[in-house]
Structure formats: C-alpha cells, structure tokens
C-alpha cells in the first residue's frame, strides 16, 4: 500500500505525517494560538486601563501647578496591608508629574541614631517645602501597624504614638499642609495570590520581604491593629480613606480622584467624573462601622 494512503498517515503540504504526530502538532498550535489570544486580550485591557487614567494624571499636573503658585505643601500617606497595591498606585500617581515638585519617600529600618531621636524626626526631615508633594510609601503609621504586630516597639512607645499622632496631624493641617491618608485593603485570598506570584515571578521576587512571608499567618493581628488605628486616628482634621484594592485599576483610579478632590485647584477638564466609586472607596468611619457589625455577627473581625 502507498504510504500516503495508509490510514495511519496523512499528507500535509505534500509531506506525509503520521496521524498521531499531526494531531499532536495541531493540539500544540491550538494551545499556542489560545495563549497568544489571551496575551493579546490582556495587553489590550492593560492599555485601555492605562489610557483611562491619563486624563486624571493630567489633572495631577494642574494640581501641582496650583500648589506651586500658591506655595502650599501636600503630604500623601500610603498605608495598608502588604501586597495591597500601594507601590503600583504611587507609580501611577507620579507617572507624568513634574519631578521637580514631588518626592516619594520610603524609609527603611531606623538607624541606631534615629532610634535615639524623637520618633517623628526622620519623617519630619522629609516633609515638603512650599509647592511640593511628598508621597510616603508607609509612614509614621508603621508604629501603629507593623511595629505593633511584630513587637518592634514596646507598649509605652505604641501608646505614646497613638495619643500624640492626632495632635501632630492637627498641627500639620493647621499650618496649611494638605494631608491625605489612604489605607489600601485587600482580601486574604487576594493577598495570598499576589504573594504566590511574587514567589514565582523573577521580576517581582524583590518585593517579597520577611514581613510579607508572615503576613498571612498574622492576618488577624493586622486586622486588630487596623481597627485600633482607624478608631483612634480617623479625625475631622485628618480622615482616613480606605481603598478596596482587589481590583488594582479601580483602586488606582479612585485613589487619584481622592488626591485631586483634596486640593481646590481649577479643573482642567470639567467633563471628567471626579466622583468616587462607593464599592472601592470607604471613609474611615464607615469602615469602622462595618468592622464592628462583622465582629458582632461572627465574633471577630474578618478583614
């Protein structure tokens, strides 16, 4: 029998192939095509999301100009759980800003000298000059969160901070500093997924810290200190805004809106929607109410 007529063979483009090999090649190509389509869809979705941010990022330039012209200072605090999206949001906020008029501050562990100083001193030394914005990637609230959970500070240091921070921030605001406090919140499952990605992605492994590795085990502890922090430091002068950041894009978009809404600059584009998404942004007082209701229902905080 002619090989090409063998039912186990097939002729493709003049070449004879075994049916089994042809089926395997067809399956491989189909899988590769599906991967390419999926990658293309993700790229398009990512592009569209970045384009949606651009008009608001343009408004941030107008905000900067207002601060410079009126010689006002602005401080933005980015707090929240590990892998909650603080860094990615900061990058979107600053992407098109004038680099001469903003700084991102992410302080490391205190030096031996800093340990002997007034707690706020290392932060105050980074405060903005007139016409400048400083974005703190974690701030003095380290004492209320990470230091509290991991016992990096003692009870007196913690209580001194919690008693004093309200007055400290009130003075900042009274002296014409615009203060925005953002707390980024993800679910336990989403945090675990992001940690897993950091472990397996070589480009993200640098983000994985020793604290990150313990964050899931200490989830309830972080929830408890979050509640205490909001309860004692959410004030009329310096309110907290909680950002539901499971959806990174919506978190970034709405965080930018909060920043824009905090400054009385002249809008560049009045057709833009500056209203916040209530499913993403929650006031500190509302978050406390929901946490307290959940504690009554289940006997403990769940977020």
Buried (B, 14 or more C-beta within 10 A) or exposed (E): EEEEEEEEBBEEEEEBBEEEEBEEEEEEEEEEEEEEEEEEEEEEEEEEBBEEBEBBBBBBEBBBBBBBEEEBBBBBBBBBBBBBBBBBBBEBBBEEBEEEBBBBBEBEEBEEEBEEEEBBEBBEEEBBEEBBBBBBBBBBBBBBBBBBBEEBBEEEBBEBBBEEBBEBBBEBBEEEBBBBBBBBBBBBEBBBBBBEBBEEEEEBEEBBEEEBEBBEEBBEBBBBBBBBBBBBBBBEEBBBBBBBBBBBBBBBBBBBBBBBEBBEBEEBEEEBEBEBBEEBBBBBEBBBEEBEEBBEEEEEBBB
